[in-house]
Every structure is written in structure tokens, then in C-alpha cells.
């Protein structure tokens, strides 16, 4: 029932990747599904709960892929070839940005777990504010306020020139 929604999410995430990305929309959805069904005795409360879990799984798949790509880029057994392609440069910058975002979310999780979950659910899962509130068991106002704080923290964390 949620396949089309997951497909749109996966597609939007992969649009940011390089054009010759080996992971396509269907592969990302299927990989996420395989990881989700592998979770012992998962009980999905509702649509939002499933999408929140899916967003976390997709995040980890994309981060793992970006890390593998960066390992190879830095000489992980691959013959180095100089390329001067703007699209390739943008894809490499995106892979690094995904890893930077993941690392920042982990730091935020250590100090404000709910705010980290909110950012993950919105960015990787595409959940609506109301769905986030349902998953986290808080009010819509709490989600709105905490999301503002989390985005400000993330902006400062990823762009030190924004820090006060």
C-alpha cells in the first residue's frame, strides 16, 4: 500500500546522486524492505510508524553507499583516473554531504534524540509534520518548535560560519 510513496521518496533521494549511480529507485526500495523485514518481530503501529522506520533504513543505505564510494575514491584498491566532469564532482560533493549530514545527525542524537529523529523523518522519510507527531507521540506544536531548533542547530553544525 505504501510502495508508491516509498518509490517517490527513494526517487527524490536518488535525483541528488550522480547519474551513473548503481543503486536505482527500485533497488533502494527493495534493499530498505529487505532490511525492514529482517527486523525481529517488528510491529508497525500505523503508516507513519512504518515510514519513519523506512526513512531511517534508507538513510543508512545511502550513507553506507556514500562511504563505500568515498573509500574507493581515496584509493581503496582502485586505479586512480583523473576526470574533469562537473557532474562527477557534484555527485562526489553530494556523497560527502550525505556523510556529513549523517555524522551531524548522530551528534544531535547524542544530545537531542527526538530532534535527530525529526530531521531524519522529514529529510529521508518525507514524513509530514502530523505523521512525525504521531510517530513520536507528541503534539504538532512540539514537532514544529523542535524542528525549528533542530534545523538551526544543523545549519550551524554543517556551516560553521553561521554559528553565533
Chimera marker file (.cmm) of the C-alpha trace (Angstrom):
<marker_set name="trace">
<marker id="1" x="0.000" y="0.000" z="0.000" r="1" g="1" b="0" radius="0.5"/>
<marker id="2" x="2.903" y="2.345" z="0.661" r="1" g="1" b="0" radius="0.5"/>
<marker id="3" x="5.046" y="1.266" z="-2.266" r="1" g="1" b="0" radius="0.5"/>
<marker id="4" x="4.272" y="4.328" z="-4.397" r="1" g="1" b="0" radius="0.5"/>
<marker id="5" x="5.049" y="6.698" z="-1.500" r="1" g="1" b="0" radius="0.5"/>
<marker id="6" x="8.357" y="4.901" z="-0.831" r="1" g="1" b="0" radius="0.5"/>
<marker id="7" x="9.119" y="4.983" z="-4.543" r="1" g="1" b="0" radius="0.5"/>
<marker id="8" x="8.684" y="8.782" z="-4.653" r="1" g="1" b="0" radius="0.5"/>
<marker id="9" x="10.916" y="9.169" z="-1.575" r="1" g="1" b="0" radius="0.5"/>
<marker id="10" x="13.615" y="6.925" z="-2.992" r="1" g="1" b="0" radius="0.5"/>
<marker id="11" x="13.422" y="8.655" z="-6.359" r="1" g="1" b="0" radius="0.5"/>
<marker id="12" x="13.790" y="12.120" z="-4.801" r="1" g="1" b="0" radius="0.5"/>
<marker id="13" x="16.823" y="10.966" z="-2.822" r="1" g="1" b="0" radius="0.5"/>
<marker id="14" x="18.461" y="9.387" z="-5.857" r="1" g="1" b="0" radius="0.5"/>
<marker id="15" x="17.923" y="12.501" z="-8.001" r="1" g="1" b="0" radius="0.5"/>
<marker id="16" x="20.643" y="14.076" z="-5.859" r="1" g="1" b="0" radius="0.5"/>
<marker id="17" x="23.075" y="11.273" z="-6.698" r="1" g="1" b="0" radius="0.5"/>
<marker id="18" x="25.260" y="11.045" z="-9.780" r="1" g="1" b="0" radius="0.5"/>
<marker id="19" x="23.620" y="9.872" z="-12.997" r="1" g="1" b="0" radius="0.5"/>
<marker id="20" x="25.528" y="6.570" z="-13.200" r="1" g="1" b="0" radius="0.5"/>
<marker id="21" x="24.617" y="5.611" z="-9.632" r="1" g="1" b="0" radius="0.5"/>
<marker id="22" x="24.456" y="1.813" z="-9.353" r="1" g="1" b="0" radius="0.5"/>
<marker id="23" x="21.523" y="1.996" z="-6.960" r="1" g="1" b="0" radius="0.5"/>
<marker id="24" x="18.242" y="2.813" z="-8.674" r="1" g="1" b="0" radius="0.5"/>
<marker id="25" x="14.880" y="3.688" z="-7.149" r="1" g="1" b="0" radius="0.5"/>
<marker id="26" x="13.598" y="0.119" z="-7.174" r="1" g="1" b="0" radius="0.5"/>
<marker id="27" x="16.836" y="-1.249" z="-5.736" r="1" g="1" b="0" radius="0.5"/>
<marker id="28" x="16.782" y="1.304" z="-2.892" r="1" g="1" b="0" radius="0.5"/>
<marker id="29" x="13.175" y="0.429" z="-2.018" r="1" g="1" b="0" radius="0.5"/>
<marker id="30" x="13.857" y="-3.296" z="-2.168" r="1" g="1" b="0" radius="0.5"/>
<marker id="31" x="17.038" y="-3.023" z="-0.102" r="1" g="1" b="0" radius="0.5"/>
<marker id="32" x="15.134" y="-0.997" z="2.505" r="1" g="1" b="0" radius="0.5"/>
<marker id="33" x="12.328" y="-3.559" z="2.510" r="1" g="1" b="0" radius="0.5"/>
<marker id="34" x="14.759" y="-6.441" z="2.998" r="1" g="1" b="0" radius="0.5"/>
<marker id="35" x="16.282" y="-4.686" z="5.965" r="1" g="1" b="0" radius="0.5"/>
<marker id="36" x="12.862" y="-3.848" z="7.401" r="1" g="1" b="0" radius="0.5"/>
<marker id="37" x="11.537" y="-7.399" z="7.203" r="1" g="1" b="0" radius="0.5"/>
<marker id="38" x="14.754" y="-8.621" z="8.776" r="1" g="1" b="0" radius="0.5"/>
<marker id="39" x="13.919" y="-6.679" z="11.947" r="1" g="1" b="0" radius="0.5"/>
<marker id="40" x="12.819" y="-9.209" z="14.565" r="1" g="1" b="0" radius="0.5"/>
<marker id="41" x="9.107" y="-9.112" z="15.343" r="1" g="1" b="0" radius="0.5"/>
<marker id="42" x="8.518" y="-5.584" z="14.055" r="1" g="1" b="0" radius="0.5"/>
<marker id="43" x="5.038" y="-4.333" z="14.854" r="1" g="1" b="0" radius="0.5"/>
<marker id="44" x="4.080" y="-1.348" z="12.759" r="1" g="1" b="0" radius="0.5"/>
<marker id="45" x="1.548" y="0.783" z="14.620" r="1" g="1" b="0" radius="0.5"/>
<marker id="46" x="0.477" y="2.729" z="11.552" r="1" g="1" b="0" radius="0.5"/>
<marker id="47" x="1.595" y="4.212" z="8.245" r="1" g="1" b="0" radius="0.5"/>
<marker id="48" x="3.659" y="6.963" z="9.859" r="1" g="1" b="0" radius="0.5"/>
<marker id="49" x="5.500" y="4.489" z="12.093" r="1" g="1" b="0" radius="0.5"/>
<marker id="50" x="6.413" y="2.341" z="9.078" r="1" g="1" b="0" radius="0.5"/>
<marker id="51" x="7.548" y="5.395" z="7.083" r="1" g="1" b="0" radius="0.5"/>
<marker id="52" x="9.682" y="6.593" z="9.997" r="1" g="1" b="0" radius="0.5"/>
<marker id="53" x="11.443" y="3.228" z="10.112" r="1" g="1" b="0" radius="0.5"/>
<marker id="54" x="11.785" y="3.268" z="6.318" r="1" g="1" b="0" radius="0.5"/>
<marker id="55" x="13.369" y="6.715" z="6.397" r="1" g="1" b="0" radius="0.5"/>
<marker id="56" x="15.966" y="5.515" z="8.876" r="1" g="1" b="0" radius="0.5"/>
<marker id="57" x="16.773" y="2.450" z="6.793" r="1" g="1" b="0" radius="0.5"/>
<marker id="58" x="17.044" y="4.468" z="3.542" r="1" g="1" b="0" radius="0.5"/>
<marker id="59" x="19.330" y="6.946" z="5.292" r="1" g="1" b="0" radius="0.5"/>
<marker id="60" x="21.664" y="4.156" z="6.348" r="1" g="1" b="0" radius="0.5"/>
<marker id="61" x="21.675" y="2.572" z="2.895" r="1" g="1" b="0" radius="0.5"/>
<marker id="62" x="22.605" y="5.875" z="1.227" r="1" g="1" b="0" radius="0.5"/>
<marker id="63" x="25.246" y="6.668" z="3.864" r="1" g="1" b="0" radius="0.5"/>
<marker id="64" x="26.785" y="3.192" z="3.529" r="1" g="1" b="0" radius="0.5"/>
<marker id="65" x="26.887" y="3.618" z="-0.231" r="1" g="1" b="0" radius="0.5"/>
<marker id="66" x="28.468" y="7.098" z="0.072" r="1" g="1" b="0" radius="0.5"/>
<marker id="67" x="31.108" y="5.779" z="2.468" r="1" g="1" b="0" radius="0.5"/>
<marker id="68" x="31.987" y="2.912" z="0.139" r="1" g="1" b="0" radius="0.5"/>
<marker id="69" x="32.223" y="5.341" z="-2.757" r="1" g="1" b="0" radius="0.5"/>
<marker id="70" x="34.470" y="7.694" z="-0.807" r="1" g="1" b="0" radius="0.5"/>
<marker id="71" x="36.682" y="4.788" z="0.293" r="1" g="1" b="0" radius="0.5"/>
<marker id="72" x="37.214" y="3.841" z="-3.339" r="1" g="1" b="0" radius="0.5"/>
<marker id="73" x="37.722" y="7.472" z="-4.297" r="1" g="1" b="0" radius="0.5"/>
<marker id="74" x="40.518" y="7.715" z="-1.757" r="1" g="1" b="0" radius="0.5"/>
<marker id="75" x="42.393" y="4.761" z="-3.212" r="1" g="1" b="0" radius="0.5"/>
<marker id="76" x="40.516" y="1.729" z="-1.907" r="1" g="1" b="0" radius="0.5"/>
<marker id="77" x="42.168" y="-0.627" z="-4.412" r="1" g="1" b="0" radius="0.5"/>
<marker id="78" x="41.009" y="1.270" z="-7.481" r="1" g="1" b="0" radius="0.5"/>
<marker id="79" x="43.327" y="2.629" z="-10.160" r="1" g="1" b="0" radius="0.5"/>
<marker id="80" x="43.190" y="6.401" z="-9.947" r="1" g="1" b="0" radius="0.5"/>
<marker id="81" x="41.995" y="8.162" z="-13.088" r="1" g="1" b="0" radius="0.5"/>
<marker id="82" x="41.705" y="11.931" z="-13.302" r="1" g="1" b="0" radius="0.5"/>
<marker id="83" x="38.299" y="13.042" z="-14.551" r="1" g="1" b="0" radius="0.5"/>
<marker id="84" x="37.204" y="16.575" z="-15.255" r="1" g="1" b="0" radius="0.5"/>
<marker id="85" x="33.470" y="16.219" z="-15.244" r="1" g="1" b="0" radius="0.5"/>
<marker id="86" x="31.264" y="18.707" z="-13.415" r="1" g="1" b="0" radius="0.5"/>
<marker id="87" x="28.551" y="16.091" z="-12.871" r="1" g="1" b="0" radius="0.5"/>
<marker id="88" x="31.032" y="13.711" z="-11.261" r="1" g="1" b="0" radius="0.5"/>
<marker id="89" x="32.264" y="16.493" z="-8.964" r="1" g="1" b="0" radius="0.5"/>
<marker id="90" x="28.698" y="17.306" z="-7.886" r="1" g="1" b="0" radius="0.5"/>
<marker id="91" x="27.988" y="13.629" z="-7.154" r="1" g="1" b="0" radius="0.5"/>
<marker id="92" x="31.127" y="13.362" z="-5.036" r="1" g="1" b="0" radius="0.5"/>
<marker id="93" x="30.185" y="16.515" z="-3.139" r="1" g="1" b="0" radius="0.5"/>
<marker id="94" x="26.701" y="15.091" z="-2.549" r="1" g="1" b="0" radius="0.5"/>
<marker id="95" x="28.159" y="11.821" z="-1.223" r="1" g="1" b="0" radius="0.5"/>
<marker id="96" x="30.295" y="13.817" z="1.197" r="1" g="1" b="0" radius="0.5"/>
<marker id="97" x="27.279" y="15.926" z="2.162" r="1" g="1" b="0" radius="0.5"/>
<marker id="98" x="25.248" y="12.790" z="2.951" r="1" g="1" b="0" radius="0.5"/>
<marker id="99" x="28.033" y="11.559" z="5.214" r="1" g="1" b="0" radius="0.5"/>
<marker id="100" x="28.369" y="14.986" z="6.859" r="1" g="1" b="0" radius="0.5"/>
<marker id="101" x="24.610" y="15.069" z="7.428" r="1" g="1" b="0" radius="0.5"/>
<marker id="102" x="24.661" y="11.562" z="8.889" r="1" g="1" b="0" radius="0.5"/>
<marker id="103" x="27.537" y="12.437" z="11.234" r="1" g="1" b="0" radius="0.5"/>
<marker id="104" x="25.769" y="15.622" z="12.344" r="1" g="1" b="0" radius="0.5"/>
<marker id="105" x="22.541" y="13.685" z="12.985" r="1" g="1" b="0" radius="0.5"/>
<marker id="106" x="24.483" y="11.231" z="15.140" r="1" g="1" b="0" radius="0.5"/>
<marker id="107" x="25.954" y="14.109" z="17.171" r="1" g="1" b="0" radius="0.5"/>
<marker id="108" x="22.492" y="15.628" z="17.554" r="1" g="1" b="0" radius="0.5"/>
<marker id="109" x="21.096" y="12.243" z="18.570" r="1" g="1" b="0" radius="0.5"/>
<marker id="110" x="23.561" y="12.141" z="21.462" r="1" g="1" b="0" radius="0.5"/>
<marker id="111" x="22.213" y="15.405" z="22.888" r="1" g="1" b="0" radius="0.5"/>
<marker id="112" x="18.650" y="15.681" z="21.487" r="1" g="1" b="0" radius="0.5"/>
<marker id="113" x="17.431" y="12.295" z="20.192" r="1" g="1" b="0" radius="0.5"/>
<marker id="114" x="13.929" y="13.467" z="19.292" r="1" g="1" b="0" radius="0.5"/>
<marker id="115" x="15.244" y="16.360" z="17.201" r="1" g="1" b="0" radius="0.5"/>
<marker id="116" x="17.553" y="13.978" z="15.353" r="1" g="1" b="0" radius="0.5"/>
<marker id="117" x="14.604" y="11.680" z="14.641" r="1" g="1" b="0" radius="0.5"/>
<marker id="118" x="12.557" y="14.613" z="13.365" r="1" g="1" b="0" radius="0.5"/>
<marker id="119" x="15.220" y="15.673" z="10.888" r="1" g="1" b="0" radius="0.5"/>
<marker id="120" x="15.668" y="12.096" z="9.736" r="1" g="1" b="0" radius="0.5"/>
<marker id="121" x="11.937" y="11.540" z="9.301" r="1" g="1" b="0" radius="0.5"/>
<marker id="122" x="11.466" y="14.765" z="7.359" r="1" g="1" b="0" radius="0.5"/>
<marker id="123" x="14.591" y="14.608" z="5.159" r="1" g="1" b="0" radius="0.5"/>
<marker id="124" x="14.997" y="10.897" z="4.487" r="1" g="1" b="0" radius="0.5"/>
<marker id="125" x="11.426" y="9.763" z="5.033" r="1" g="1" b="0" radius="0.5"/>
<marker id="126" x="9.426" y="12.696" z="3.752" r="1" g="1" b="0" radius="0.5"/>
<marker id="127" x="7.003" y="12.403" z="6.660" r="1" g="1" b="0" radius="0.5"/>
<marker id="128" x="4.523" y="15.199" z="7.187" r="1" g="1" b="0" radius="0.5"/>
<marker id="129" x="4.631" y="17.126" z="10.469" r="1" g="1" b="0" radius="0.5"/>
<marker id="130" x="1.464" y="15.403" z="11.646" r="1" g="1" b="0" radius="0.5"/>
<marker id="131" x="2.969" y="11.981" z="10.904" r="1" g="1" b="0" radius="0.5"/>
<marker id="132" x="6.116" y="12.878" z="12.842" r="1" g="1" b="0" radius="0.5"/>
<marker id="133" x="3.964" y="13.909" z="15.799" r="1" g="1" b="0" radius="0.5"/>
<marker id="134" x="2.117" y="10.576" z="15.652" r="1" g="1" b="0" radius="0.5"/>
<marker id="135" x="5.307" y="8.524" z="15.468" r="1" g="1" b="0" radius="0.5"/>
<marker id="136" x="6.946" y="10.393" z="18.340" r="1" g="1" b="0" radius="0.5"/>
<marker id="137" x="3.791" y="10.645" z="20.433" r="1" g="1" b="0" radius="0.5"/>
<marker id="138" x="3.981" y="14.420" z="20.840" r="1" g="1" b="0" radius="0.5"/>
<marker id="139" x="1.862" y="17.371" z="19.788" r="1" g="1" b="0" radius="0.5"/>
<marker id="140" x="2.113" y="19.078" z="16.423" r="1" g="1" b="0" radius="0.5"/>
<marker id="141" x="3.272" y="22.256" z="18.194" r="1" g="1" b="0" radius="0.5"/>
<marker id="142" x="6.137" y="20.338" z="19.836" r="1" g="1" b="0" radius="0.5"/>
<marker id="143" x="7.192" y="18.926" z="16.476" r="1" g="1" b="0" radius="0.5"/>
<marker id="144" x="7.092" y="22.377" z="14.856" r="1" g="1" b="0" radius="0.5"/>
<marker id="145" x="9.125" y="24.000" z="17.636" r="1" g="1" b="0" radius="0.5"/>
<marker id="146" x="11.687" y="21.221" z="17.927" r="1" g="1" b="0" radius="0.5"/>
<marker id="147" x="12.116" y="21.052" z="14.178" r="1" g="1" b="0" radius="0.5"/>
<marker id="148" x="12.934" y="24.773" z="14.058" r="1" g="1" b="0" radius="0.5"/>
<marker id="149" x="15.573" y="24.326" z="16.756" r="1" g="1" b="0" radius="0.5"/>
<marker id="150" x="16.957" y="21.187" z="15.098" r="1" g="1" b="0" radius="0.5"/>
<marker id="151" x="17.260" y="22.886" z="11.701" r="1" g="1" b="0" radius="0.5"/>
<marker id="152" x="19.047" y="25.867" z="13.257" r="1" g="1" b="0" radius="0.5"/>
<marker id="153" x="21.428" y="23.541" z="15.099" r="1" g="1" b="0" radius="0.5"/>
<marker id="154" x="22.058" y="21.569" z="11.927" r="1" g="1" b="0" radius="0.5"/>
<marker id="155" x="22.732" y="24.726" z="9.908" r="1" g="1" b="0" radius="0.5"/>
<marker id="156" x="25.317" y="25.832" z="12.468" r="1" g="1" b="0" radius="0.5"/>
<marker id="157" x="26.833" y="22.359" z="12.632" r="1" g="1" b="0" radius="0.5"/>
<marker id="158" x="27.190" y="21.940" z="8.868" r="1" g="1" b="0" radius="0.5"/>
<marker id="159" x="28.106" y="25.574" z="8.168" r="1" g="1" b="0" radius="0.5"/>
<marker id="160" x="30.352" y="26.884" z="10.969" r="1" g="1" b="0" radius="0.5"/>
<marker id="161" x="30.204" y="30.405" z="9.503" r="1" g="1" b="0" radius="0.5"/>
<marker id="162" x="26.522" y="30.528" z="10.617" r="1" g="1" b="0" radius="0.5"/>
<marker id="163" x="27.468" y="29.928" z="14.262" r="1" g="1" b="0" radius="0.5"/>
<marker id="164" x="26.783" y="32.831" z="16.624" r="1" g="1" b="0" radius="0.5"/>
<link id1="1" id2="2" r="1" g="1" b="0" radius="0.2"/>
<link id1="2" id2="3" r="1" g="1" b="0" radius="0.2"/>
<link id1="3" id2="4" r="1" g="1" b="0" radius="0.2"/>
<link id1="4" id2="5" r="1" g="1" b="0" radius="0.2"/>
<link id1="5" id2="6" r="1" g="1" b="0" radius="0.2"/>
<link id1="6" id2="7" r="1" g="1" b="0" radius="0.2"/>
<link id1="7" id2="8" r="1" g="1" b="0" radius="0.2"/>
<link id1="8" id2="9" r="1" g="1" b="0" radius="0.2"/>
<link id1="9" id2="10" r="1" g="1" b="0" radius="0.2"/>
<link id1="10" id2="11" r="1" g="1" b="0" radius="0.2"/>
<link id1="11" id2="12" r="1" g="1" b="0" radius="0.2"/>
<link id1="12" id2="13" r="1" g="1" b="0" radius="0.2"/>
<link id1="13" id2="14" r="1" g="1" b="0" radius="0.2"/>
<link id1="14" id2="15" r="1" g="1" b="0" radius="0.2"/>
<link id1="15" id2="16" r="1" g="1" b="0" radius="0.2"/>
<link id1="16" id2="17" r="1" g="1" b="0" radius="0.2"/>
<link id1="17" id2="18" r="1" g="1" b="0" radius="0.2"/>
<link id1="18" id2="19" r="1" g="1" b="0" radius="0.2"/>
<link id1="19" id2="20" r="1" g="1" b="0" radius="0.2"/>
<link id1="20" id2="21" r="1" g="1" b="0" radius="0.2"/>
<link id1="21" id2="22" r="1" g="1" b="0" radius="0.2"/>
<link id1="22" id2="23" r="1" g="1" b="0" radius="0.2"/>
<link id1="23" id2="24" r="1" g="1" b="0" radius="0.2"/>
<link id1="24" id2="25" r="1" g="1" b="0" radius="0.2"/>
<link id1="25" id2="26" r="1" g="1" b="0" radius="0.2"/>
<link id1="26" id2="27" r="1" g="1" b="0" radius="0.2"/>
<link id1="27" id2="28" r="1" g="1" b="0" radius="0.2"/>
<link id1="28" id2="29" r="1" g="1" b="0" radius="0.2"/>
<link id1="29" id2="30" r="1" g="1" b="0" radius="0.2"/>
<link id1="30" id2="31" r="1" g="1" b="0" radius="0.2"/>
<link id1="31" id2="32" r="1" g="1" b="0" radius="0.2"/>
<link id1="32" id2="33" r="1" g="1" b="0" radius="0.2"/>
<link id1="33" id2="34" r="1" g="1" b="0" radius="0.2"/>
<link id1="34" id2="35" r="1" g="1" b="0" radius="0.2"/>
<link id1="35" id2="36" r="1" g="1" b="0" radius="0.2"/>
<link id1="36" id2="37" r="1" g="1" b="0" radius="0.2"/>
<link id1="37" id2="38" r="1" g="1" b="0" radius="0.2"/>
<link id1="38" id2="39" r="1" g="1" b="0" radius="0.2"/>
<link id1="39" id2="40" r="1" g="1" b="0" radius="0.2"/>
<link id1="40" id2="41" r="1" g="1" b="0" radius="0.2"/>
<link id1="41" id2="42" r="1" g="1" b="0" radius="0.2"/>
<link id1="42" id2="43" r="1" g="1" b="0" radius="0.2"/>
<link id1="43" id2="44" r="1" g="1" b="0" radius="0.2"/>
<link id1="44" id2="45" r="1" g="1" b="0" radius="0.2"/>
<link id1="45" id2="46" r="1" g="1" b="0" radius="0.2"/>
<link id1="46" id2="47" r="1" g="1" b="0" radius="0.2"/>
<link id1="47" id2="48" r="1" g="1" b="0" radius="0.2"/>
<link id1="48" id2="49" r="1" g="1" b="0" radius="0.2"/>
<link id1="49" id2="50" r="1" g="1" b="0" radius="0.2"/>
<link id1="50" id2="51" r="1" g="1" b="0" radius="0.2"/>
<link id1="51" id2="52" r="1" g="1" b="0" radius="0.2"/>
<link id1="52" id2="53" r="1" g="1" b="0" radius="0.2"/>
<link id1="53" id2="54" r="1" g="1" b="0" radius="0.2"/>
<link id1="54" id2="55" r="1" g="1" b="0" radius="0.2"/>
<link id1="55" id2="56" r="1" g="1" b="0" radius="0.2"/>
<link id1="56" id2="57" r="1" g="1" b="0" radius="0.2"/>
<link id1="57" id2="58" r="1" g="1" b="0" radius="0.2"/>
<link id1="58" id2="59" r="1" g="1" b="0" radius="0.2"/>
<link id1="59" id2="60" r="1" g="1" b="0" radius="0.2"/>
<link id1="60" id2="61" r="1" g="1" b="0" radius="0.2"/>
<link id1="61" id2="62" r="1" g="1" b="0" radius="0.2"/>
<link id1="62" id2="63" r="1" g="1" b="0" radius="0.2"/>
<link id1="63" id2="64" r="1" g="1" b="0" radius="0.2"/>
<link id1="64" id2="65" r="1" g="1" b="0" radius="0.2"/>
<link id1="65" id2="66" r="1" g="1" b="0" radius="0.2"/>
<link id1="66" id2="67" r="1" g="1" b="0" radius="0.2"/>
<link id1="67" id2="68" r="1" g="1" b="0" radius="0.2"/>
<link id1="68" id2="69" r="1" g="1" b="0" radius="0.2"/>
<link id1="69" id2="70" r="1" g="1" b="0" radius="0.2"/>
<link id1="70" id2="71" r="1" g="1" b="0" radius="0.2"/>
<link id1="71" id2="72" r="1" g="1" b="0" radius="0.2"/>
<link id1="72" id2="73" r="1" g="1" b="0" radius="0.2"/>
<link id1="73" id2="74" r="1" g="1" b="0" radius="0.2"/>
<link id1="74" id2="75" r="1" g="1" b="0" radius="0.2"/>
<link id1="75" id2="76" r="1" g="1" b="0" radius="0.2"/>
<link id1="76" id2="77" r="1" g="1" b="0" radius="0.2"/>
<link id1="77" id2="78" r="1" g="1" b="0" radius="0.2"/>
<link id1="78" id2="79" r="1" g="1" b="0" radius="0.2"/>
<link id1="79" id2="80" r="1" g="1" b="0" radius="0.2"/>
<link id1="80" id2="81" r="1" g="1" b="0" radius="0.2"/>
<link id1="81" id2="82" r="1" g="1" b="0" radius="0.2"/>
<link id1="82" id2="83" r="1" g="1" b="0" radius="0.2"/>
<link id1="83" id2="84" r="1" g="1" b="0" radius="0.2"/>
<link id1="84" id2="85" r="1" g="1" b="0" radius="0.2"/>
<link id1="85" id2="86" r="1" g="1" b="0" radius="0.2"/>
<link id1="86" id2="87" r="1" g="1" b="0" radius="0.2"/>
<link id1="87" id2="88" r="1" g="1" b="0" radius="0.2"/>
<link id1="88" id2="89" r="1" g="1" b="0" radius="0.2"/>
<link id1="89" id2="90" r="1" g="1" b="0" radius="0.2"/>
<link id1="90" id2="91" r="1" g="1" b="0" radius="0.2"/>
<link id1="91" id2="92" r="1" g="1" b="0" radius="0.2"/>
<link id1="92" id2="93" r="1" g="1" b="0" radius="0.2"/>
<link id1="93" id2="94" r="1" g="1" b="0" radius="0.2"/>
<link id1="94" id2="95" r="1" g="1" b="0" radius="0.2"/>
<link id1="95" id2="96" r="1" g="1" b="0" radius="0.2"/>
<link id1="96" id2="97" r="1" g="1" b="0" radius="0.2"/>
<link id1="97" id2="98" r="1" g="1" b="0" radius="0.2"/>
<link id1="98" id2="99" r="1" g="1" b="0" radius="0.2"/>
<link id1="99" id2="100" r="1" g="1" b="0" radius="0.2"/>
<link id1="100" id2="101" r="1" g="1" b="0" radius="0.2"/>
<link id1="101" id2="102" r="1" g="1" b="0" radius="0.2"/>
<link id1="102" id2="103" r="1" g="1" b="0" radius="0.2"/>
<link id1="103" id2="104" r="1" g="1" b="0" radius="0.2"/>
<link id1="104" id2="105" r="1" g="1" b="0" radius="0.2"/>
<link id1="105" id2="106" r="1" g="1" b="0" radius="0.2"/>
<link id1="106" id2="107" r="1" g="1" b="0" radius="0.2"/>
<link id1="107" id2="108" r="1" g="1" b="0" radius="0.2"/>
<link id1="108" id2="109" r="1" g="1" b="0" radius="0.2"/>
<link id1="109" id2="110" r="1" g="1" b="0" radius="0.2"/>
<link id1="110" id2="111" r="1" g="1" b="0" radius="0.2"/>
<link id1="111" id2="112" r="1" g="1" b="0" radius="0.2"/>
<link id1="112" id2="113" r="1" g="1" b="0" radius="0.2"/>
<link id1="113" id2="114" r="1" g="1" b="0" radius="0.2"/>
<link id1="114" id2="115" r="1" g="1" b="0" radius="0.2"/>
<link id1="115" id2="116" r="1" g="1" b="0" radius="0.2"/>
<link id1="116" id2="117" r="1" g="1" b="0" radius="0.2"/>
<link id1="117" id2="118" r="1" g="1" b="0" radius="0.2"/>
<link id1="118" id2="119" r="1" g="1" b="0" radius="0.2"/>
<link id1="119" id2="120" r="1" g="1" b="0" radius="0.2"/>
<link id1="120" id2="121" r="1" g="1" b="0" radius="0.2"/>
<link id1="121" id2="122" r="1" g="1" b="0" radius="0.2"/>
<link id1="122" id2="123" r="1" g="1" b="0" radius="0.2"/>
<link id1="123" id2="124" r="1" g="1" b="0" radius="0.2"/>
<link id1="124" id2="125" r="1" g="1" b="0" radius="0.2"/>
<link id1="125" id2="126" r="1" g="1" b="0" radius="0.2"/>
<link id1="126" id2="127" r="1" g="1" b="0" radius="0.2"/>
<link id1="127" id2="128" r="1" g="1" b="0" radius="0.2"/>
<link id1="128" id2="129" r="1" g="1" b="0" radius="0.2"/>
<link id1="129" id2="130" r="1" g="1" b="0" radius="0.2"/>
<link id1="130" id2="131" r="1" g="1" b="0" radius="0.2"/>
<link id1="131" id2="132" r="1" g="1" b="0" radius="0.2"/>
<link id1="132" id2="133" r="1" g="1" b="0" radius="0.2"/>
<link id1="133" id2="134" r="1" g="1" b="0" radius="0.2"/>
<link id1="134" id2="135" r="1" g="1" b="0" radius="0.2"/>
<link id1="135" id2="136" r="1" g="1" b="0" radius="0.2"/>
<link id1="136" id2="137" r="1" g="1" b="0" radius="0.2"/>
<link id1="137" id2="138" r="1" g="1" b="0" radius="0.2"/>
<link id1="138" id2="139" r="1" g="1" b="0" radius="0.2"/>
<link id1="139" id2="140" r="1" g="1" b="0" radius="0.2"/>
<link id1="140" id2="141" r="1" g="1" b="0" radius="0.2"/>
<link id1="141" id2="142" r="1" g="1" b="0" radius="0.2"/>
<link id1="142" id2="143" r="1" g="1" b="0" radius="0.2"/>
<link id1="143" id2="144" r="1" g="1" b="0" radius="0.2"/>
<link id1="144" id2="145" r="1" g="1" b="0" radius="0.2"/>
<link id1="145" id2="146" r="1" g="1" b="0" radius="0.2"/>
<link id1="146" id2="147" r="1" g="1" b="0" radius="0.2"/>
<link id1="147" id2="148" r="1" g="1" b="0" radius="0.2"/>
<link id1="148" id2="149" r="1" g="1" b="0" radius="0.2"/>
<link id1="149" id2="150" r="1" g="1" b="0" radius="0.2"/>
<link id1="150" id2="151" r="1" g="1" b="0" radius="0.2"/>
<link id1="151" id2="152" r="1" g="1" b="0" radius="0.2"/>
<link id1="152" id2="153" r="1" g="1" b="0" radius="0.2"/>
<link id1="153" id2="154" r="1" g="1" b="0" radius="0.2"/>
<link id1="154" id2="155" r="1" g="1" b="0" radius="0.2"/>
<link id1="155" id2="156" r="1" g="1" b="0" radius="0.2"/>
<link id1="156" id2="157" r="1" g="1" b="0" radius="0.2"/>
<link id1="157" id2="158" r="1" g="1" b="0" radius="0.2"/>
<link id1="158" id2="159" r="1" g="1" b="0" radius="0.2"/>
<link id1="159" id2="160" r="1" g="1" b="0" radius="0.2"/>
<link id1="160" id2="161" r="1" g="1" b="0" radius="0.2"/>
<link id1="161" id2="162" r="1" g="1" b="0" radius="0.2"/>
<link id1="162" id2="163" r="1" g="1" b="0" radius="0.2"/>
<link id1="163" id2="164" r="1" g="1" b="0" radius="0.2"/>
</marker_set>
